[in-house]
Amino acid sequence: MSLVAGVRETAIVAAVAVLAVLGAGLWAGRDLDSWEYWLPIVVVVPGGIAAVLGTLVRRRLRRSARDLHAAESRLEAILHNLDEAVMVNDANGRFVYANPAAARLVRMDSAEAMVSQPPGAVMELFEVTLEDGTPVDLDDLPSRRILHGLPAQPTLVLNRVLATGEERWLLQRATAVLDDDGELALVVSVVEDVTQAKRAERAQRLLADAATLLAAAERAEAMIEGIEGIVVPRLADGCAITLGEAGGATASAPAEPGRLLVVPVTAGARRLGTMRLTAETPRAFDGDGAVLAEELGRRLGAALHAARLTAERAEIAHTLQAGLLPAALPRVPRWQAASLYRPVGEANEVGGDFYDAFPTPGGWTIVVGDVAGKGPRAASLTGMTRHTLRTATRLTGRLVHAYAELNQALLGEPSLSLCTVGGVRLADAWARIVSAGHPLPVLVRGGVATPVGRTGPLLGAYPESSWPEISVDLEAGDVLVLYTDGVLDAVGDAGERFGEERLLAALTVAEPGAAGAVRAVGEALDAFAATGQRDDTAVIAVAWEGVLEIREELPATQIAPAAARRAVRGCIDGAVPRELLDRALVLTSELVTNAVRHGGGAGPVDLRARVGTTALRVEVRDSGNGFVPGPVTPGPEGGWGLALVEQAADRWGVEPGTGTAVWFEMDLVDAPGAGG
Amino acid sequence: MGTADEEFTVDVRRDGDRTHVAVTGELDLATVPRLAQAMREADDMATVVLDLRDLRFLDTSGLRAVIDEDQRATAAGRRLQIVRGPAAVQRVFSLAGVEDRLPFVAGES
């Protein structure tokens, strides 16, 4: 009701009163100027106004009271139906009001029962702790703090009902209500049960921790221990995980509900084991706890299964890798060989490095190479590469042809396939270097290390390619070192590259021989890259020992053949295969026998034997006037010896001169399939 | 190490109706005469067994000597049996193409 209306009414009433008085004729005959005229007006008008005002006020008061009463009712209805507990205490701590939710919270039958309790009595029914387990002093709760005039923050506590062991997570807030003088009149507390949300949060964290742990662990033992560590004490007091399909065995502990939980460890449909959780005090293994444990069982199972697959794959890769390398370096006559191979990376990562050594027409071939990439595809390409190099070089005798073959094969692959190869062919006192995009081999001679050769393009990149063939003559003691770029790319402690300079420096001071060279490179790498290799590392060193030769002069007597055999055996025994040695001795005996029987003259028989990389040569010269060997068909006169030479030697011939020289040669490198 | 001459031995033994001639060492230009001599001493028996098992070396000198003995025995109506020697020795016979033409037998003790 507005004041304006009140004024209107007042004005109407006043006007009516004035008119009434005037109308009553009291002033008839009176003088407008006299006080007797105005006195009644002065009395009546204010009185009328007061009467009207009084009515207005009374009416407003009545309406406010009705509104207030309605408001109180609505408020009570709201508080009554709230899930949150609402409590109001006075300045002395006594309960003024509590809603039914509050009564349920403290396990009282009704709000009235709660309110009638003395202050503090209610809280004795519970054990209250913080999230980490430290007990909470009740004076630190928000309601108490407010009561004592202290500021208070919302507080999260774990509340355990002593009687039943039940646990709830409660969030408490409190506010002060001040009276008109600014003094504390009431404390209003609101307590929210956040148990569901809190449990969900802890479950999430537990699963996240489990996921992190399982991702980091590599072995089954680590996974199992890790999961047991997560379960205890967060989910249970004890946890035992066993693997094996004999799962659902009976529990050895008494099966009290809430004290033992058994869940399977599964990977898809396969059962891998069992997880047993035990609790010393009754715990909530119902609902949430059981679901969580089952989820852990599934995650552990999946991780174990993946770990097993990884281990199997590593085994396969290891087998593959072993198949990419020759079991041992073959024995090349007159060459010493030594090697070093260090694959890098996890067992799963099959490297692309390879090396190989095989006999080829006219000598031995050593290759070292690197197929780009890692993993099974690189491994399969590496196998193909090694096979192609071996076959093509054996068939043609020349590495350039093999590179051309391999180049075409790689270009024909569906996706880009690149490969570098460094190859050398070894012969007598001679080597030929052919390199396709690969670091050049190093020649170590008399303490000086120099790269030799010239490189052509890597394989698998350009259809039109050619590779220079560079020959180098060798002296006894020379060492050729082949290696993969993993050596050059090794990273040092300061982040720098090992590089060619360090390699040459290491070889300069290496001990003599192939083993010395390989050892020097290995030690230099170890000293340089203590943190580990970046790439596969392979090093092969071959040292030329020089041609093995003997020369003897034997008296032309009947014991000369035996003496010749002894001399030749002493020279070549161990340098050639046994069967070849036997044949060589027979042929030597034949030549010397012929020289003694047919050579004529009393001069000595000149015997020379020579073992090189590819062949053994024996030459016997008599001091007679030279005889031309007859037909090699054996007959009564003889000819048996040369018939045998024809049969058993790879080449033979006669050289006239002072006396007659007959020679034969036997190859130490046979057709494909022979060797080392 | 001595010469083949010194290491070469021929052992002649009579056993019932046959003569055993066992050779040891290397049979070449120098030692063939001694084999020939021993074989002539064994002429009295109808069967001669030439045992090559302990022979360490044989070249065509020895080969021819063995072939000669075979021809001599045949001509005289005697029987010659040759006990095979080690692989290196037999290889010479086969390289010369005569392995099938000589009366080789397996060894007995």
HADDOCK unambig.tbl for C-alpha pairs under 7 A between the chains (distance, minus, plus):
assign (segid A and resid 558 and name CA) (segid B and resid 29 and name CA) 5.70 0.50 0.50
assign (segid A and resid 558 and name CA) (segid B and resid 30 and name CA) 4.88 0.50 0.50
assign (segid A and resid 559 and name CA) (segid B and resid 30 and name CA) 5.44 0.50 0.50
assign (segid A and resid 562 and name CA) (segid B and resid 3 and name CA) 6.78 0.50 0.50
assign (segid A and resid 562 and name CA) (segid B and resid 4 and name CA) 6.03 0.50 0.50
assign (segid A and resid 582 and name CA) (segid B and resid 88 and name CA) 6.53 0.50 0.50
assign (segid A and resid 586 and name CA) (segid B and resid 59 and name CA) 5.65 0.50 0.50
assign (segid A and resid 589 and name CA) (segid B and resid 59 and name CA) 6.78 0.50 0.50
assign (segid A and resid 590 and name CA) (segid B and resid 59 and name CA) 6.81 0.50 0.50
assign (segid A and resid 590 and name CA) (segid B and resid 60 and name CA) 6.96 0.50 0.50
assign (segid A and resid 593 and name CA) (segid B and resid 29 and name CA) 6.71 0.50 0.50
assign (segid A and resid 640 and name CA) (segid B and resid 60 and name CA) 6.12 0.50 0.50
assign (segid A and resid 641 and name CA) (segid B and resid 60 and name CA) 5.85 0.50 0.50
assign (segid A and resid 644 and name CA) (segid B and resid 95 and name CA) 6.55 0.50 0.50
assign (segid A and resid 644 and name CA) (segid B and resid 96 and name CA) 6.30 0.50 0.50
assign (segid A and resid 647 and name CA) (segid B and resid 95 and name CA) 6.59 0.50 0.50
